[in-house]
């Protein structure tokens, strides 16, 4: 028997995620069973639970895209993995349970040097940040980039990875409290607290090579206006809850716009490529170039308390299930 967090109808996570006890099925010959030790609660989980991706999500389901564990058992046809191996099972949800049966080729190998909590936060945000910087915009020394929501978990990772490459970003935050949370080497800090603050803060800072935007809304046009011709605008989140307006596209024909979703990248790549990218990220975490603060840890059976603590998402660290 194991504990599972189960969603039987879409809606607000605090209302629709329930904890259940379930028997473990027989392990398939071609799968591994991973005993999960630590799990993150991420915005992507909450969005899926809400029903935003109902077309590709079958009810009932077990949420959780980021979970760390050790191989507990291997099917008879599995080679290359042994019980006790530290792994991150990716490419599907199902992390909010005690055991996950999965394809062994979808298990990223986790180095021994990472702690359990480092491992449990080493995938969604660090991989997204590393891929956007190195695969999307081709980060190199001397580039000028801007990062909004810079005091968030992924914002701090973007700053750390940029600094490691010799780049000092322009950091955009929403409050003085968030400014106080910033760390790393920065070209400038802009507190975007009221209408006009962002435009005023960017005045004189035009000619940016790239903008990494997880907020969306009308402010996207203000950020895009600070890009040099041919600059990159990478959109990877919607913290404002507002889509980028249609007028954006007509007003900025001279920039390179792209979305980034980790799930789409992982599903489009050979798993050997995914493992190599993850190994690069894990090395940065092991070297303390980047880190994820953990605010609170709850046992699986207290998923309701964990969600109440985690939501709404804010600066100050991750909430884990362990």
Residue, then its C-alpha position, 0 to 999 in steps of 0.5 A: x500500500x502507498x499514499x497517493x495524491x489524486x485529482x478526480x476533477x479539475x479545479x483549485x488544487x486546495x479543493x480537488x487534490x485528495x490523499x488516498x491509499x492504494x495497493x501497488x500494482x504488479x511491476x511490468x517486465x519493462x519498467x522500474x519502480x522508484x521509491x520517491x523521497x522528495x517532491x516539489x510543488x510547482x506552478x506547472x502542477x497547479x496549472x495542470x490540476x486546474x484543467x488548463x491542459x484538460x485535453x491531454x490530461x485524463x482523470x483521475x491522475x496523480x500530479x507532480x512533475x518533479x520528484x526524486x527517489x531511488x530505484x526500488x525494483x526492476x522488471x525482468x527486461x530492464x538493463x542499465x539500472x539497479x536498485x538503489x540508483x538515485x534518479x529523477x523519473x521525468x516525462x510524465x506526472x505522478x510524482x505525488x505518491x510514494x512509488x512510481x512505476x516508469x520507463x527506465x529510459x525516462x529516469x535521469x541519473x542524479x549524482x551522489x553529491x546532490x542532497x535529496x532536497x537539491x535533487x528534488x528541486x534540480x529539474x523544473x526550474x534549473x533545467x528551464x533556466x539553463x536551456x533558455x540561456x544556453x539553447x534559446x539565446x546562446x548566452x555568452x560573455x558581454x551579453x545584456x539581458x533582463x529577467x523579470x520576477x527576478x526574486x523568484x526561485x527561477x529568477x535567482x537561478x537565471x541570475x546565478x547561471x548568467x553570472x557564471x557565464x560572465x553576464x550581469x542581468x537587469x533584474x526586475x522585481x515587484x517590490x522593495x521586499x523582493x529587491x532585498x531578496x536579490x543576490x548575484x551581480x546585476x547591471x541594475x535593479x528595477x522595482x516595477x511597482x506602479x504604472x510607469x515604473x518599468x518604462x522609467x527604469x528601462x529608460x537609457x537601458x535599451x539595446x538589450x540582447x535578450x529578455x526572459x519573461x515569465x509575467x506576460x501581459x501589457x508589460x511585455x511590450x515595454x520590455x520588448x521595446x528595450x531590445x535591440x533589433x534582432x534581440x530575443x524575447x523568450x516567454x515562459x510563464x504567465x504570472x500576471x494571468x494576462x496574455x501578451x496582447x495581440x498588438x505586441x506582434x505588430x509593434x515588434x516585427x524586428x525581434x525574435x520571439x519564442x515560447x519555452x516549455x520544458x515539457x515540450x523540449x523534453x518530449x521532443x529530445x532524445x533522452x541521451x540529450x536530456x541526460x547530458x543537459x541535466x548533468x550540466x545543470x546538476x554540476x552547477x548545483x553541486x558547485x553552488x553556482x545556483x541553489x533553490x531555497x526550501x521553505x517548508x517540508x510536509x509529509x505526503x499525507x498532509x498534502x492539503x497543508x502543503x498546498x495551503x502553504x505553497x499557494x499562492x506562489x511567492x518569493x521565499x523558497x519551495x514547499x516540498x513533499x517528503 
